[in-house]
Amino acid sequence: MSLKLYYKNEKHIFDVKEVNGIPFLSYPLFERTGIVKHGFSTRLGGVSTGCWSSMNLSTTRGDDPAHVKRNCELMAEALGVRPEDFTYTHQTHTTNVAVVKEEDRGSHFSETDGMVTDVPGICLVTFYADCVPLYFVDPVRRVIGLSHSGWRGTVGKMGKVTIESMQSEYGSRPEDILAAIGPSICQDCYEVSEDVIERFCQVFDENLHPMLFYRKENGRYQLNLWEANRQILLEAGILREHMAVTNVCTHCNPEVLFSHRRTGNKRGNLSAFLALNENME
């Protein structure tokens, strides 16, 4: 299967993997730990048709549930996990983070945009079509977190909230945590209104504003969610050398990734996956 991605820069952030004809993106940063299975799906390799073609992983888009179920089975097999261990969020642009325990395996958490766990085998799953995936792996405490951060979540500093949950629940130290900002819409493609920028001005220091947004002649702004989330992770104590920031834009890659800004509601959803390995020594 041919997978041609457009990268915003030449940094090696992702590996493109393909297992049984199912392509997904993987982070060398996490692979090196040897304690997790993870990935970020593309829109390729599934069985869905029409505007959901082909690897749609969400039942909320109007796709045939049988197709979604099969897609989940295919992704699970490619990642080396079990579909019955997929544990989901029903995202509503909150900063609510669920602590996932053994009895929550396979659950759906409503009004929730992030999850943390120390239970091996549970595969955290979140959904995207332009918003920012945030991955967290603590190789010392063997704890993981996965969060969804659109502009509202970014204003609420979802990344910091997730890290604080890992600290309070499991004793994680920010300096030990590896973090990744996943494929999402880039600044060049993300136009927003002044009221959105006003919210960002309220929570980010003024010296950061030139890095986060600029005003155009039409009175609207281009917003950099990648940099905003990077600054949030730095503020929360993540070390620069422990962070991977995406160079893949969902909007710039319509043949490979779903984008709400490009196609509106006529689309499927991408997913981020993160699970602690079972039988770790």
KACOR-V111091 format. One record per residue. RES is the residue in one letter. PHI is phi in whole degrees, -180 to 180 (999 if undefined). PSI is psi as a letter, one per 30 degrees, with the letter a starting at -180 (999 if undefined). OMEGA is omega in whole degrees, 0 to 359 (999 if undefined). Layout:
res=RES phi=PHI psi=PSI omega=OMEGA
res=RES phi=PHI psi=PSI omega=OMEGA
This chain:
res=M phi=999 psi=k omega=181
res=S phi=-89 psi=k omega=178
res=L phi=-126 psi=j omega=182
res=K phi=-113 psi=j omega=180
res=L phi=-101 psi=k omega=171
res=Y phi=-95 psi=k omega=180
res=Y phi=-102 psi=k omega=180
res=K phi=-75 psi=f omega=175
res=N phi=-151 psi=l omega=188
res=E phi=-93 psi=g omega=181
res=K phi=-64 psi=k omega=180
res=H phi=-89 psi=j omega=181
res=I phi=-95 psi=e omega=186
res=F phi=-117 psi=l omega=158
res=D phi=-102 psi=k omega=173
res=V phi=-96 psi=j omega=182
res=K phi=-109 psi=l omega=175
res=E phi=-143 psi=k omega=180
res=V phi=-126 psi=k omega=181
res=N phi=54 psi=h omega=179
res=G phi=80 psi=g omega=180
res=I phi=-107 psi=j omega=179
res=P phi=-86 psi=k omega=173
res=F phi=-156 psi=l omega=180
res=L phi=-98 psi=k omega=184
res=S phi=-135 psi=k omega=181
res=Y phi=-99 psi=j omega=172
res=P phi=-56 psi=e omega=178
res=L phi=-54 psi=e omega=181
res=F phi=-87 psi=e omega=180
res=E phi=-57 psi=e omega=184
res=R phi=-66 psi=f omega=181
res=T phi=-72 psi=e omega=182
res=G phi=73 psi=g omega=185
res=I phi=-114 psi=f omega=183
res=V phi=-133 psi=l omega=164
res=K phi=-114 psi=k omega=187
res=H phi=-159 psi=l omega=175
res=G phi=175 psi=l omega=173
res=F phi=-131 psi=k omega=187
res=S phi=-74 psi=l omega=168
res=T phi=-113 psi=a omega=176
res=R phi=-92 psi=g omega=185
res=L phi=-107 psi=l omega=170
res=G phi=97 psi=f omega=183
res=G phi=-101 psi=a omega=184
res=V phi=-114 psi=f omega=180
res=S phi=-69 psi=l omega=182
res=T phi=-126 psi=l omega=178
res=G phi=65 psi=b omega=183
res=C phi=-68 psi=f omega=179
res=W phi=-93 psi=g omega=186
res=S phi=-62 psi=k omega=353
res=S phi=-125 psi=f omega=181
res=M phi=-100 psi=i omega=172
res=N phi=-82 psi=k omega=185
res=L phi=-116 psi=g omega=183
res=S phi=-119 psi=k omega=177
res=T phi=-86 psi=f omega=185
res=T phi=-94 psi=g omega=186
res=R phi=-98 psi=f omega=182
res=G phi=95 psi=g omega=180
res=D phi=-72 psi=l omega=175
res=D phi=-62 psi=k omega=181
res=P phi=-56 psi=e omega=178
res=A phi=-66 psi=e omega=177
res=H phi=-68 psi=e omega=179
res=V phi=-62 psi=e omega=179
res=K phi=-59 psi=e omega=179
res=R phi=-66 psi=e omega=177
res=N phi=-60 psi=e omega=179
res=C phi=-63 psi=e omega=178
res=E phi=-63 psi=e omega=180
res=L phi=-65 psi=e omega=180
res=M phi=-66 psi=e omega=180
res=A phi=-59 psi=e omega=179
res=E phi=-63 psi=e omega=180
res=A phi=-65 psi=e omega=183
res=L phi=-82 psi=f omega=182
res=G phi=84 psi=h omega=177
res=V phi=-126 psi=l omega=180
res=R phi=-106 psi=k omega=180
res=P phi=-61 psi=e omega=179
res=E phi=-70 psi=f omega=177
res=D phi=-93 psi=f omega=176
res=F phi=-60 psi=k omega=180
res=T phi=-126 psi=k omega=198
res=Y phi=-115 psi=l omega=167
res=T phi=-106 psi=k omega=165
res=H phi=-105 psi=j omega=195
res=Q phi=-83 psi=k omega=179
res=T phi=-134 psi=g omega=177
res=H phi=61 psi=h omega=174
res=T phi=-95 psi=a omega=165
res=T phi=-118 psi=h omega=177
res=N phi=-80 psi=k omega=181
res=V phi=-121 psi=k omega=180
res=A phi=-91 psi=k omega=171
res=V phi=-92 psi=j omega=189
res=V phi=-94 psi=k omega=180
res=K phi=-108 psi=l omega=183
res=E phi=-54 psi=e omega=182
res=E phi=-71 psi=f omega=179
res=D phi=-93 psi=f omega=182
res=R phi=-54 psi=k omega=180
res=G phi=83 psi=g omega=184
res=S phi=-83 psi=l omega=170
res=H phi=-117 psi=k omega=179
res=F phi=-96 psi=j omega=180
res=S phi=-84 psi=l omega=179
res=E phi=50 psi=h omega=187
res=T phi=-138 psi=k omega=180
res=D phi=-122 psi=g omega=178
res=G phi=-153 psi=l omega=178
res=M phi=-143 psi=k omega=172
res=V phi=-133 psi=k omega=178
res=T phi=-159 psi=l omega=169
res=D phi=-122 psi=g omega=183
res=V phi=-92 psi=j omega=178
res=P phi=-61 psi=k omega=176
res=G phi=94 psi=e omega=176
res=I phi=-67 psi=k omega=181
res=C phi=-105 psi=j omega=177
res=L phi=-73 psi=k omega=182
res=V phi=-135 psi=k omega=175
res=T phi=-129 psi=l omega=191
res=F phi=-119 psi=k omega=186
res=Y phi=-151 psi=l omega=168
res=A phi=-159 psi=h omega=175
res=D phi=148 psi=e omega=180
res=C phi=-66 psi=l omega=191
res=V phi=-97 psi=k omega=170
res=P phi=-81 psi=k omega=177
res=L phi=-123 psi=j omega=180
res=Y phi=-106 psi=k omega=178
res=F phi=-138 psi=k omega=178
res=V phi=-134 psi=k omega=175
res=D phi=-104 psi=j omega=183
res=P phi=-75 psi=f omega=180
res=V phi=-84 psi=e omega=178
res=R phi=-83 psi=f omega=183
res=R phi=57 psi=i omega=180
res=V phi=-131 psi=k omega=178
res=I phi=-129 psi=l omega=174
res=G phi=-145 psi=l omega=179
res=L phi=-145 psi=k omega=185
res=S phi=-139 psi=l omega=178
res=H phi=-106 psi=k omega=183
res=S phi=-138 psi=j omega=168
res=G phi=-81 psi=a omega=181
res=W phi=-67 psi=e omega=179
res=R phi=-68 psi=e omega=177
res=G phi=-64 psi=e omega=179
res=T phi=-69 psi=e omega=174
res=V phi=-60 psi=e omega=178
res=G phi=-80 psi=g omega=179
res=K phi=57 psi=h omega=182
res=M phi=-56 psi=e omega=179
res=G phi=-60 psi=e omega=179
res=K phi=-66 psi=e omega=179
res=V phi=-61 psi=e omega=180
res=T phi=-66 psi=e omega=178
res=I phi=-61 psi=e omega=179
res=E phi=-64 psi=e omega=176
res=S phi=-66 psi=e omega=177
res=M phi=-63 psi=e omega=177
res=Q phi=-67 psi=e omega=187
res=S phi=-71 psi=e omega=184
res=E phi=-85 psi=e omega=190
res=Y phi=-128 psi=f omega=180
res=G phi=78 psi=g omega=178
res=S phi=-63 psi=k omega=174
res=R phi=-107 psi=k omega=182
res=P phi=-53 psi=e omega=182
res=E phi=-70 psi=f omega=177
res=D phi=-92 psi=f omega=189
res=I phi=-80 psi=k omega=170
res=L phi=-94 psi=k omega=185
res=A phi=-135 psi=k omega=178
res=A phi=-137 psi=k omega=172
res=I phi=-102 psi=j omega=191
res=G phi=-90 psi=l omega=181
res=P phi=-54 psi=k omega=185
res=S phi=-168 psi=a omega=186
res=I phi=-75 psi=k omega=182
res=C phi=-87 psi=l omega=181
res=Q phi=-62 psi=e omega=181
res=D phi=-61 psi=f omega=185
res=C phi=-104 psi=f omega=190
res=Y phi=-112 psi=i omega=177
res=E phi=-89 psi=k omega=179
res=V phi=-135 psi=l omega=181
res=S phi=-88 psi=l omega=183
res=E phi=-64 psi=e omega=181
res=D phi=-65 psi=e omega=175
res=V phi=-66 psi=e omega=180
res=I phi=-63 psi=e omega=177
res=E phi=-59 psi=e omega=178
res=R phi=-65 psi=e omega=179
res=F phi=-67 psi=e omega=179
res=C phi=-64 psi=f omega=181
res=Q phi=-73 psi=f omega=187
res=V phi=-116 psi=f omega=178
res=F phi=-113 psi=k omega=180
res=D phi=-57 psi=k omega=184
res=E phi=-60 psi=e omega=181
res=N phi=-68 psi=f omega=178
res=L phi=-89 psi=f omega=187
res=H phi=-56 psi=e omega=180
res=P phi=-62 psi=f omega=178
res=M phi=-83 psi=f omega=188
res=L phi=-97 psi=f omega=184
res=F phi=-162 psi=l omega=170
res=Y phi=-144 psi=l omega=182
res=R phi=-93 psi=k omega=180
res=K phi=-105 psi=l omega=183
res=E phi=-63 psi=f omega=180
res=N phi=-82 psi=g omega=178
res=G phi=86 psi=f omega=177
res=R phi=-101 psi=l omega=190
res=Y phi=-131 psi=l omega=170
res=Q phi=-105 psi=k omega=188
res=L phi=-110 psi=k omega=182
res=N phi=-104 psi=j omega=178
res=L phi=-69 psi=e omega=179
res=W phi=-62 psi=e omega=181
res=E phi=-69 psi=e omega=179
res=A phi=-59 psi=e omega=180
res=N phi=-71 psi=e omega=175
res=R phi=-62 psi=e omega=179
res=Q phi=-64 psi=e omega=178
res=I phi=-63 psi=e omega=180
res=L phi=-67 psi=e omega=176
res=L phi=-62 psi=e omega=179
res=E phi=-60 psi=e omega=181
res=A phi=-78 psi=f omega=175
res=G phi=107 psi=g omega=176
res=I phi=-71 psi=k omega=179
res=L phi=-75 psi=k omega=181
res=R phi=-56 psi=e omega=182
res=E phi=-75 psi=f omega=178
res=H phi=-104 psi=g omega=186
res=M phi=-128 psi=k omega=174
res=A phi=-121 psi=k omega=182
res=V phi=-109 psi=k omega=185
res=T phi=-53 psi=k omega=166
res=N phi=-125 psi=g omega=178
res=V phi=-117 psi=k omega=180
res=C phi=-101 psi=k omega=178
res=T phi=-64 psi=e omega=182
res=H phi=-69 psi=e omega=182
res=C phi=-79 psi=f omega=186
res=N phi=-127 psi=i omega=187
res=P phi=-66 psi=f omega=179
res=E phi=-79 psi=f omega=186
res=V phi=-117 psi=e omega=186
res=L phi=-129 psi=k omega=174
res=F phi=-78 psi=k omega=178
res=S phi=-141 psi=k omega=178
res=H phi=-67 psi=e omega=180
res=R phi=-64 psi=f omega=182
res=R phi=-86 psi=e omega=188
res=T phi=-122 psi=f omega=181
res=G phi=66 psi=b omega=184
res=N phi=-78 psi=f omega=180
res=K phi=-86 psi=i omega=186
res=R phi=-167 psi=l omega=169
res=G phi=-99 psi=a omega=176
res=N phi=-120 psi=k omega=169
res=L phi=-86 psi=l omega=178
res=S phi=-138 psi=k omega=167
res=A phi=-102 psi=k omega=182
res=F phi=-130 psi=k omega=178
res=L phi=-154 psi=k omega=181
res=A phi=-143 psi=k omega=171
res=L phi=-75 psi=k omega=177
res=N phi=-62 psi=k omega=171
res=E phi=-84 psi=l omega=177
res=N phi=59 psi=h omega=175
res=M phi=-78 psi=k omega=178
res=E phi=-80 psi=999 omega=999
